[in-house]
Amino acid sequence: MAAMQSINRVILNPLFLIVFLGTAAACLLIVQISWWRWHEAGAACMLAGALLYLVGTFLVTMPFNVPLNNALD
């Protein structure tokens, strides 16, 4: 528990926020680009990868992991 509390304190910094939100923003851009280039090869893979990242990290972290970490703290 002490280790997780220490991680929670260290991770809350501007660099982490930029990386975490920046990667999500990049995935949103990739989603848009894949729609624009849907007729090209690989567009479906780009769309799937971006959506899987968004769901698997951003949309799981914000509503589930953050409240659990806050409760642990």
N, C-alpha and C positions, 0 to 999 in steps of 0.2 A: 504494500500500500504506500509506503514511503517513497519507493521508486516512482510509482505512477504520479504521486503528488509532485515530485521533483520535475518529472517530465512535463506535467501540466504547466508548471511555472516557467520553465525554460522555453517551451514551444510558443508561448504567447509573445511574439515579437514581430516587428514589421517585415522582416525578411521572410518569415514563414507565411505571413498573410499574403505577401506579394506572390510567392511561389504557389500557394494553395489556390488563391483566386485567379491568378494569372493562367494557370494550367486549365482551370475550368473555363475561363474566357477563351482560351485558345481552342478548346474543344467545341465551344459554341460556334466559333469561326469555322472550324472544320466541318461542322454540321451544315452550315450555310453553304460553304464551298462545295460540299458533296451534293447538295440539292441543285446548285447551279450547273454542275458537271455530271449530272446523273447519267447521261448517255455515254460517258467515258468509262473505260475499264478501271476498276478499283474504287469507284465512287461508293458502292454499297459497303465495301470493306472499311472505307474511311468513315462512313456514317455509323456503321456498327461499332467500330472501335471508339469513336468519340462518345457515342451514347452509352456504351458499356463503362467507359471511364467516368462519365458524369454520374451515372446511377451508382456504380460500384464504389466510388470514393466520395464525391461531393454530396450526393443525396442520401448516402448512408451515414456519413460523418455528422452532418449538421443536425438532423432530427434524432439520431440515436446515440452516437458516440459522445458528442459534446455534453448532452445531459447526464450521461452515465459518468463521464469524467468529472463534471461539476459536483455530482452527488458524492463521488469518491473523495473529492477534495473537502 
